């Protein structure tokens, strides 16, 4: 059974937490003690029913204010698929939290209040979905019960959003009219919107085809640990342990070790107590090579026929996550998979107004700012473009003074 990771985005009070709570409630994914706490809670809807948003509002401030502040992860499964949900905050103040929650998602659910239609925050969230390379989008037009389940309202919103999607190059966009409060089209098809001929949200999530990240041409294996016991029993044992970031590795594949450039052939793959002939993205394995090569933590084993770019100057999109502004005179750490190197931001090319999508020049980067920069690294970095490989095309910036993560990075080009 495969796993689908998705996240929710929407303006404040669009009903993200209620939608997730409804999905968990109607699929019977709530534990008995959670259900008891729900029923005894003093947070109720206007009609006296349980406020399902409590299920994802874990922080006291969230429960008090009725808004999402931090990312909440929820897990559930049906007979067809397992799900990991990231309920992300919609307010511009928490853009960094949304980027964090969406960074590993394969699908985005964007909520739109049927009464308000496409608003400024909808544009911002859709831009972030485009920036993060999320290919599958479900636009849930929520609170249909408040517009009398009107097909006309639904159609008008879908037409306006399609124009936005075309501007952002979002191709796989699906529209579902829902009422998270009443449960319409969330788990079961609604009898109050007979004009809608599509699937319920849950049925769509169960059946949507998510492409597997097993393209052997883009095989990438960051070495996390070199296993060399040097005991009498394992005197000649030399294995390279880590988690396959992308692609598929097979015994007898010819590989290259970067940044050194040495080449060899995979002689054995170990996974727990098994020795499979191949291993895929997401699996933690130990790889053995036919030749003894100088390999250490941070090196990258790749398919010899399709190697990544290598450069010390990289053009990248940057989302700034720290309350202290970017300091171009400061040396930061760049964490790329298991590789850690020092770097500087040598140039700010532009900053994006994520409410209007306009690009403008700037000499500063503050909390939640997003834009394009040039990063200069101390070591040559083997990387892929983010559009081609999210796993090997992304990194984080770390403040060298306090080891706090200050930025999310998406590689866009190698600079000559």
N, C-alpha and C positions, 0 to 999 in steps of 0.2 A: 504494500500500500504506500503510494507516494505522499509527499508532504507539500502542501501549498502554503507559502508564506505571503500574506497580503496585509496591507495597511489601509486605514481609513483617514480621509482628510475632508475638511469642510469648515465653514465659518462657525463662529461661536453660536451655539444653540441650534445648529442644523440637525442635531440628533445623532451624532456619531456613536456616542456611548450607549444611547438607547437602542440603536440598531444592533450593536454587538450584543447587548444584553438580551434583546428579543431573540436573536439567533441562538444564543446559549440556552435561553429559557425554553424556546419552542422545540429544540432538539433534545431536551432532557439532559443537558450537559452541566447542570448545576448540582453541586453536592448538597446533601440534606441540611448540613449546618448553614451553608450559604443561603439556602431557600428559607430557612427559619429566620435568619438575620434579615433577609429581605422583607419578610412578612411582618416582622416586629419593628422595622424601621419607621421613623416618623416622616420620611420623605415620600410623599404620595403625589400622584398626578391629580389634576383638577377633578377627574371623575372618581377619585378614590382608589384607583388601581395602583399596583406596585410601580415605583419608579425604577425601571430596569437599569438605568444609567449607573446606579450604585454599584453594580457588578464590576465596572471598570474604573470607577472613581476611587482609587486606593488611598490617595493622600487626603488628610483631614481638610486642607484648604480646598481641594476639589469638591469634596462633599458639601462643604459649607457654601461655596460659591456656585456650585452646579456647573463648573467648567472643567475642561481637561487641561492640565498643566504639564505633566510629564507623560512619557510613553508608558502605556500599560499593555503587557503581553498576556494574551489569553490563548488557551489550547483546548481544542475539542476535535472530535472525529465523528464521521458517519460511516456507514457500511462501505462507502466508495473511496473516501480520502481522509487524510489527517490534515488539520489546519493549525497554523500559528498566526494569530491576529495581533497586529500592533495598532492600538488605538492611539493616534497621535494628536497633539494639540493643534488647533486651527489658527490661533491668534498669532499675529506677526511677531509678537514678543517672544514666541517659543519656536521660531523657525528652525533653530538648531536642533531642537528635540524632534521635530518632524523629519528632518534630514536623517537623523540617527535612526529613527524607527523605520524609515523607508529604505535605508541603504541596502538591506538584504532581501527586500520584498520582490516578488515576481509579478504581483498584480496590485493595482491601486483601486480602491473604492472612493470616489469623490462624491460627497453629498451636496445636494443643492436644495435649498428650501423652496418648495413649489410656490410660495407666496412672493419670494424675492427674486427668483431666477438667478441668472449668472451675475455675480457681484465681483467686486475687486478681489476679495479673497479667493474666489474660484479661479481667477486668472493666475494668482500667485501660486496656488496649490498645483494647478495644471502645469505651470512653468517648472516647478520643482520636480514633478513627475517626468517631464521631458528631460530635464537636466540629469536626473538620476538614471535615465535609460530604462524606465519601466515600460514594457511594451504592451501590457494588457491593462485596459482601463474600463471600469464599470462606473457609469454615472448613475447614481441612485437619486432620483428626484423624490425627495422625502416630503412628508406632511401633506400627502395628497388628500387626506381626510379633511384638511382645512380649506381646500379649494373644490370641494364637492366632487372629488375624483374626476376632474375635468380633463378630457382628452385634448381639448384645445390648449389648455395651459401646458400640458406635457409636451405637445408638439412644438409650441413656440419656444420652449426652453431647449429642446433638443436641437432645433435649427440654429439657435444662437450659439450653442456650445460646439456644434460641428464646425462653425466658422473659426472659433478659437482653436479647436483641435487641428485644423488644417494649417493655421498660422504656426503652431508649435510642432508640426510633423508627428502628431499622435494619430496612428493609423487604426489600431484595433480598439475602437471605442464602442461600448454597448450601453444602452439606456434601459433602465428599469424603473417604473413608477412604484413607489412603496409608501407605506405608512408604518414606520417603526413602532409608533405608539399602539396602533391597532393590530399590527402583524400582517398587513396586506402585502403580498408578494415578497415577503422576507423568507419564510420557510415554505409556506403553502401559497399556491396561486389564489389571487383574490377574486371573489365573486362580485365585488363591487366595481371592478374595472374590466368588464367583459370585452371592451374594445382593445385591451392589450393582449396580444397573441403570443408574447414571448414567454420565457421561463421565469420562475421565481429566482430570487437572488441565490439561495442555497443550491438550487439545482444547477444554476449556471456555474457556481464555484466548484461543484462536484464534477462537472463535465468539461470545463474549459481545458484545452490542451496547452500545456506549458512545455516549451521546447527543452529537451534535455541538454545539459551542458557537457556533452561527451565527444565533441569534435576532436579527433586525434591530432589534427593539424595545429590546434591551439593548446596542446597539452602543456601544463605548467605545474611544477612541483617545487615549492619553496622548502628548502631543507631547514628543519627546525633543530635537529639533533643528529650528531654522528655517533653511532653505536659501535664502540670498539672495546669489548670486554677485556681482551688480552689475558685470558685465563688459559689454563692447560687444555680445557675442553674446547674452548672457542678461540684458539690462538690466532687463526687467520680470519676471524669473523670481522667484517666491515660492512655496516649497513647505514643507510641514510633515512632517517625517520621524519615524517611530516604528514601533512594533510594535502591531498591533491586539490589544487585551487581550481583547475579547469582541465577539461579533456579526459582522455583515456590513455593509460600506459599499459603496454603489453610486454611479456617476456620476449626477448630478441629484438625489441625496438632499438633503433639507434638514436641516442640522445646526445645533447650537448650541455655542458655545465657552464653557466654564466655567472660572473662576468669573465672568467678565465678563458673559456672557449674550448676546453678539452672535450674530446668526444669519446664515447664508449657505447657498449651495448648492455641492455638490462639482462642480467643472468637469472634473477629470481625476484619475486615479489612476495613479501610476507604480510599477512593480516591476521592478527591474533595467533591462533595455532594453525592457520591454513596457509597454503601457498598457491593462490589463484594464478591463472595465466594472464589475467588482466585486472586492472583496478580503475575506478572511475572518480570523477569529481566529487568531492565531499567525503571520500573515504580516507581514513588514517592508515597509512601503510609504512612498511620499511622496504626500500628499494636497494637491490644489490647490483653492482656493475661488474663487468668482466675485468676491467682494469682498475688498478689502484691509482686514484686521482686525488690530488689535494683539494678536498671539499670541506667547507665549514658552514656553520649556521649562517643563514642569510643568502647563500648561493641558490641559484635557480636551475633546476634540471628541466630541459625543454625538449620537444620534438626536434630532432636535428634538421628536418626538412623545412621547418617553419619557425624561425627564431624571432623573438620580439625585437623591438627597437632598443638601442643602447645610447644613452646620452647623459651628459652632466647638466644640460640646459633643457628644461621641459616647460612647455606652455600648458597651463592647466586651469580648470575652473576651481575656484576656492570658495567654500562657505565658512565664514569666520564665526567661531563659537565661544570666544572668550570676551569677558567684560572689558578687559584691557585691549586697546586697539592694536592692530598689526604694527610692528616696529620693523621697518625695512633695514635698519642697522643691526638688528639682533640676529644671532645665529640660532636657528631652530633645529630640532630633530625631525627627520622625515621617516616615518615607519611605513615601509612598503612590504607587505607580507611579513616575513621574518627578518627582513633586512632593515637595519637602522643606520642612517647616515646623517651627517650634519648638512644643513642647507641654509640658504638665504633667499628671501623674495627679492629678486633683482629688479623687477618692474611690475607695476600695476597697469595693465593694458586698458581695462575699463571696469566699471562697476555697473551692475544691472539694477534698475528700478523694478523690482519684481511685482509691483502693482500695475505698471504700465508697459513693462518689458522693454523700456528704452535703455540704451547703453550710453554711458557718459564717462568722460575721463574723471579721474579722481586720484588724489595722492594719499588717501587714508582708507582704512578698512576697519569698521567697527562691528560690534556684536550683531550677528544675523545678516551682515552684508554678504552679497554673492557677486562674483565677478571673475574676470580672466587675469591671470598673473603669469610671470615667468619665474620658475624656480631654478636656482643654481645649486647643485648638490656637490658635496665633497668627493663622493665616489661615483663612478659611472653606474647608471642604474638600468638594468634590463626591464623593460615595461612594454605593455600593449596599450593601444588607445582604448579609452574607456568604452567607446561605442562598440568595439570588437570583443573586449573581455572585461567585464565589470570587476572580476576577481583580480586580474593582474594589471588593471588600469586605474586602480584607486589606492589612496594612501591617506594617512593622517599626519597632521603637523602637531608636534609636541613642544611645549615651552621648555627650553633647556634649563630654566631657572627653578622650575617647580614640578616638572614632569606632568603637567596638566595638558590634556588634549585641547588644542585651540583652533583646529581647522580640519575640515574634510576636503580632500583633494581628488579631482578627477582629471586624469591626463588626457590632453587633446592633441598634442603634437610634440615632436622633437625639434628643438631649435638648433640650427646649424651654428 
